[in-house]
Amino acid sequence: MEILKKNRTLLLAEGVIFTILGCLAVAMPVISTLSLELFIGWLFIFGGVFQAVRSLKSWSAQGSVGSFLIGLVYLVFGIFLLAYPLAGVISLTLILTFFFIIEGISKIILGFQMRPVQQWVWFIISGIISLLMAFIIFSGWPGTALWVPGLLIGINMIFFGIALFFFGLSLPKNQS
C-alpha cells in the first residue's frame, strides 16, 4: 500500500492520460481500428520470428518442427495483416462479433444458473447487451469493421482511465 501511496500522483496522471486517449479513440474510431490492426500484425510478426528462431536453435528437441511451423504461421499472418489491413480489420471484427455472441449466450446461461442469488438478472441483461452488440456489428458488417474495434477500445480506455483516476483519489496522500 505504501508503494501505491507514493505513486498516487502517477496513478492520477495515468488515469487522465488513458481517459484522454480513450476519448481520442472514440472520436477517431477508424484510425484507432487501423492502428490496432497494424499493431496486432507487428505482434504476430515479432512473435513468429522469435518462435521460429527459438525452434531452429533447438531443432533436435522434440516438437521443434511443429513449433517452427507455428512460428511461420504467425509470421505469414502478421505479414498478411500489414499487407492487407482492410481485410485484417474485417476479419478481426468478424471474430469480435462471434466473441460477443458466445459471451452473450454464456452470460444468459450463467444468469439462469444464478437465479437463487440476488441480482441474478444483471447477468442476463449483460448477456442481452452482448448479443445486441453482436447484432449491431453484424448487421452493418463489413462497414462496421472500420469503426467498431476502435470505438470499443476507446470506451474501454475511458473506463479504465476513470477507474485508475478514482482509485488514485481514494488513496491517502503520502506524508513524506
C-alpha positions in Angstrom: 0.0 0.0 0.0 2.9 2.3 0.7 4.1 2.0 -2.9 0.6 2.9 -4.2 0.5 5.9 -1.9 3.9 7.1 -3.1 2.7 6.7 -6.7 -0.7 8.3 -6.2 0.1 11.3 -8.5 1.3 8.9 -11.1 -1.9 6.9 -10.9 -4.0 10.1 -11.2 -1.9 11.2 -14.3 -2.2 7.7 -15.8 -5.9 7.8 -15.3 -6.2 11.2 -17.1 -3.9 10.0 -19.9 -5.9 6.8 -20.5 -9.2 8.8 -20.4 -7.8 11.3 -23.0 -6.5 8.5 -25.2 -9.8 6.8 -25.0 -11.7 9.9 -25.9 -9.4 10.3 -28.9 -10.0 6.7 -29.9 -13.8 7.2 -29.7 -13.5 10.5 -31.7 -11.4 8.8 -34.4 -12.5 5.1 -34.4 -11.4 4.4 -37.9 -7.8 5.5 -37.2 -7.9 3.6 -33.8 -9.2 0.5 -35.6 -6.4 0.6 -38.2 -3.8 1.3 -35.6 -5.0 -1.8 -33.6 -4.9 -3.9 -36.7 -1.3 -2.8 -37.6 -0.2 -3.3 -34.0 -1.6 -6.9 -34.0 0.2 -7.5 -37.3 3.5 -6.5 -35.9 2.9 -8.6 -32.8 2.4 -11.6 -34.9 5.5 -10.9 -37.0 7.7 -10.5 -33.9 6.2 -13.5 -32.2 6.6 -15.6 -35.3 10.2 -14.6 -35.8 11.1 -15.3 -32.1 9.3 -18.7 -32.2 10.9 -19.7 -35.4 14.4 -18.7 -34.3 14.0 -20.5 -31.0 12.8 -23.6 -32.8 15.8 -23.5 -35.1 18.1 -23.2 -32.2 16.6 -26.3 -30.6 16.0 -28.2 -33.8 16.9 -31.6 -32.3 14.4 -31.2 -29.5 11.0 -32.9 -29.7 8.3 -30.7 -31.1 10.7 -28.2 -32.7 9.3 -28.8 -36.2 5.7 -28.1 -35.1 6.9 -25.1 -33.1 8.8 -23.8 -36.2 5.7 -24.2 -38.4 3.6 -22.4 -35.9 6.2 -19.6 -35.9 5.9 -19.4 -39.7 2.1 -19.3 -39.5 2.4 -16.3 -37.1 4.9 -14.6 -39.4 2.8 -15.1 -42.5 -0.4 -14.0 -40.7 1.4 -10.8 -39.5 2.7 -10.0 -42.9 -0.8 -10.6 -44.3 -2.3 -8.1 -41.7 0.3 -5.5 -42.6 0.0 -6.0 -46.4 -3.9 -6.1 -46.4 -5.0 -4.0 -43.4 -8.6 -3.7 -44.6 -9.0 -7.4 -44.9 -7.4 -7.8 -41.5 -9.8 -5.3 -39.9 -12.8 -7.1 -41.5 -11.6 -10.4 -40.2 -10.8 -9.1 -36.7 -14.3 -7.5 -36.5 -16.0 -10.7 -37.5 -14.1 -12.6 -34.8 -15.2 -9.9 -32.3 -18.8 -10.4 -33.4 -18.6 -14.2 -32.7 -16.9 -13.4 -29.4 -19.9 -11.2 -28.4 -22.4 -13.9 -29.5 -20.6 -16.6 -27.4 -20.1 -14.3 -24.5 -23.8 -13.2 -24.6 -25.1 -16.7 -24.6 -22.7 -17.7 -21.8 -23.8 -14.8 -19.7 -27.5 -15.6 -20.2 -26.9 -19.2 -19.2 -24.9 -18.1 -16.2 -27.7 -15.7 -15.2 -30.3 -18.5 -15.2 -27.9 -20.7 -13.2 -27.5 -17.9 -10.7 -31.3 -17.5 -10.1 -31.1 -18.3 -6.4 -28.7 -15.4 -5.9 -30.0 -11.8 -5.6 -29.4 -9.6 -8.7 -29.0 -12.6 -11.0 -31.0 -10.8 -13.7 -28.0 -8.4 -14.3 -26.1 -11.4 -15.9 -29.0 -11.9 -18.3 -29.1 -8.1 -19.1 -25.4 -8.1 -19.7 -25.7 -11.1 -22.0 -28.5 -9.5 -23.9 -26.4 -6.4 -24.3 -23.5 -8.5 -25.7 -25.9 -10.1 -28.2 -27.2 -6.7 -29.2 -23.6 -5.5 -29.8 -23.0 -8.6 -32.0 -26.2 -7.9 -33.9 -25.3 -4.2 -34.4 -21.8 -5.2 -35.6 -23.0 -8.0 -37.9 -26.0 -6.1 -39.3 -23.6 -3.4 -40.7 -20.7 -5.7 -41.4 -18.3 -5.2 -43.2 -18.9 -1.5 -42.9 -18.8 -1.6 -39.1 -15.4 -3.3 -39.3 -13.8 0.1 -39.9 -15.1 1.8 -36.7 -16.3 -0.8 -34.1 -12.9 -2.1 -32.8 -11.5 1.5 -32.4 -14.7 2.6 -30.7 -14.7 -0.4 -28.3 -11.0 0.2 -27.5 -11.7 3.8 -26.8 -14.6 3.1 -24.5 -12.5 0.5 -22.7 -9.7 3.0 -22.2 -12.1 5.7 -21.0 -13.5 3.4 -18.3 -10.0 2.1 -17.3 -8.7 5.7 -17.1 -11.7 6.7 -14.9 -11.2 3.7 -12.7 -7.4 4.5 -12.3 -8.2 8.1 -11.5 -10.8 7.4 -8.9 -8.6 4.7 -7.4 -5.8 7.2 -7.1 -8.1 9.7 -5.5 -9.1 7.1 -2.9 -5.5 6.6 -1.8 -4.4 8.8 1.1 -1.8 11.4 0.2 1.7 10.2 1.0 3.0 12.1 4.1 6.7 12.2 3.3 
